[in-house]
């Protein structure tokens, strides 16, 4: 698998603030890659450097083998970026906006592709409506359409589902997954960690301008030594048997449920004690750590780092 984006020793500061510090990152062609981190971690700065909207202090960045300093125009042609902020010209309709966007990339006579994108994103019946009259969800779709109109090989999605409804979120991910299956490289930043967990192949986590982890989703999650055992009861109980209280637990009396958190190596002994207890067990569910657990452990949002 060839490299889509290669970043070496990238640094960027704003005065005394070190926004990015010695970033080294390789994103493979065709990956669905997650770029996660709390506010202020440096995600948006990194995207702005890729897009040519911010100048790096030092380091090298190449996009599909093209150095962004040596051939900035060619590098930009390979990227389609959906920004976090909804910024559109209110006096153009969607068709005109995409026609104008095409012109920035020297593309002419692409009405067929524009109409295809508008139809795919559910904007066909709004193609002649002023952008200022579109709903928030429709404006978000228009931003995605503008990023795709020149058929880029790499698509960067910066918080694409922020503030949109569940229906739009579902249809958006269905479409983005299809683009990824067609060979497009997808880079996603999101605060919805369940989205990243469901979609991404590999994930990089940034914290305070540094990359603190890069790995497959599965290996990141497996790095957390945690099992959650959810016990559903056939009747309410007043408490937890003494032999089970050495583990962290919660009691939900209304739904007749107990939840235990323990390490992987303690799972089997715990289950033996659980089955020997007199609890009226109706069902049992065992789950591992989630991406959220990894995120909290590695970033400044986790208790150990505060």
DAWOQUI-V558831 format. One record per residue. N is the residue number from 0. RES is the residue in one letter. PHI is phi as a letter, one per 30 degrees, with the letter a starting at -180 (* if undefined). Layout:
N_RES_PHI, N_RES_PHI
This chain:
0_X_*, 1_X_d, 2_X_c, 3_X_d, 4_X_b, 5_X_b, 6_X_b, 7_X_b, 8_X_h, 9_X_d, 10_X_b, 11_X_a, 12_X_b, 13_X_c, 14_X_i, 15_X_d, 16_X_d, 17_X_d, 18_X_d, 19_X_b, 20_X_b, 21_X_h, 22_X_d, 23_X_b, 24_X_a, 25_X_b, 26_X_c, 27_X_d, 28_X_d, 29_X_i, 30_X_d, 31_X_c, 32_X_c, 33_X_c, 34_X_c, 35_X_c, 36_X_l, 37_X_d, 38_X_e, 39_X_i, 40_X_d, 41_X_j, 42_X_d, 43_X_d, 44_X_d, 45_X_d, 46_X_d, 47_X_d, 48_X_d, 49_X_d, 50_X_d, 51_X_i, 52_X_c, 53_X_b, 54_X_c, 55_X_d, 56_X_d, 57_X_a, 58_X_j, 59_X_b, 60_X_b, 61_X_b, 62_X_c, 63_X_h, 64_X_i, 65_X_c, 66_X_d, 67_X_d, 68_X_d, 69_X_d, 70_X_b, 71_X_d, 72_X_d, 73_X_d, 74_X_d, 75_X_d, 76_X_d, 77_X_d, 78_X_c, 79_X_b, 80_X_c, 81_X_c, 82_X_d, 83_X_d, 84_X_d, 85_X_d, 86_X_b, 87_X_b, 88_X_d, 89_X_d, 90_X_c, 91_X_c, 92_X_d, 93_X_e, 94_X_d, 95_X_d, 96_X_d, 97_X_d, 98_X_d, 99_X_d, 100_X_d, 101_X_d, 102_X_d, 103_X_d, 104_X_c, 105_X_i, 106_X_c, 107_X_b, 108_X_h, 109_X_c, 110_X_e, 111_X_d, 112_X_d, 113_X_e, 114_X_d, 115_X_d, 116_X_d, 117_X_d, 118_X_d, 119_X_d, 120_X_c, 121_X_i, 122_X_c, 123_X_e, 124_X_d, 125_X_c, 126_X_d, 127_X_c, 128_X_d, 129_X_e, 130_X_e, 131_X_d, 132_X_c, 133_X_d, 134_X_d, 135_X_e, 136_X_d, 137_X_d, 138_X_d, 139_X_d, 140_X_d, 141_X_d, 142_X_d, 143_X_d, 144_X_d, 145_X_d, 146_X_d, 147_X_c, 148_X_d, 149_X_c, 150_X_h, 151_X_d, 152_X_d, 153_X_b, 154_X_c, 155_X_c, 156_X_c, 157_X_c, 158_X_h, 159_X_d, 160_X_c, 161_X_d, 162_X_i, 163_X_c, 164_X_d, 165_X_d, 166_X_d, 167_X_d, 168_X_e, 169_X_d, 170_X_d, 171_X_d, 172_X_d, 173_X_d, 174_X_d, 175_X_d, 176_X_e, 177_X_d, 178_X_d, 179_X_d, 180_X_d, 181_X_d, 182_X_j, 183_X_d, 184_X_d, 185_X_c, 186_X_c, 187_X_b, 188_X_c, 189_X_a, 190_X_c, 191_X_d, 192_X_d, 193_X_d, 194_X_d, 195_X_d, 196_X_d, 197_X_d, 198_X_c, 199_X_d, 200_X_d, 201_X_b, 202_X_b, 203_X_c, 204_X_c, 205_X_c, 206_X_b, 207_X_h, 208_X_i, 209_X_b, 210_X_d, 211_X_c, 212_X_a, 213_X_b, 214_X_a, 215_X_d, 216_X_e, 217_X_d, 218_X_d, 219_X_d, 220_X_d, 221_X_d, 222_X_d, 223_X_c, 224_X_d, 225_X_a, 226_X_b, 227_X_c, 228_X_c, 229_X_c, 230_X_c, 231_X_c, 232_X_c, 233_X_d, 234_X_a, 235_X_d, 236_X_b, 237_X_d, 238_X_a, 239_X_c, 240_X_e, 241_X_e, 242_X_d, 243_X_c, 244_X_d, 245_X_d, 246_X_c, 247_X_d, 248_X_b, 249_X_b, 250_X_c, 251_X_c, 252_X_d, 253_X_d, 254_X_c, 255_X_h, 256_X_b, 257_X_c, 258_X_b, 259_X_b, 260_X_b, 261_X_a, 262_X_d, 263_X_d, 264_X_d, 265_X_c, 266_X_d, 267_X_d, 268_X_e, 269_X_d, 270_X_d, 271_X_d, 272_X_d, 273_X_d, 274_X_d, 275_X_d, 276_X_d, 277_X_c, 278_X_d, 279_X_d, 280_X_d, 281_X_c, 282_X_a, 283_X_b, 284_X_b, 285_X_b, 286_X_b, 287_X_c, 288_X_d, 289_X_c, 290_X_e, 291_X_e, 292_X_d, 293_X_d, 294_X_e, 295_X_d, 296_X_d, 297_X_c, 298_X_c, 299_X_d, 300_X_d, 301_X_d, 302_X_d, 303_X_d, 304_X_c, 305_X_d
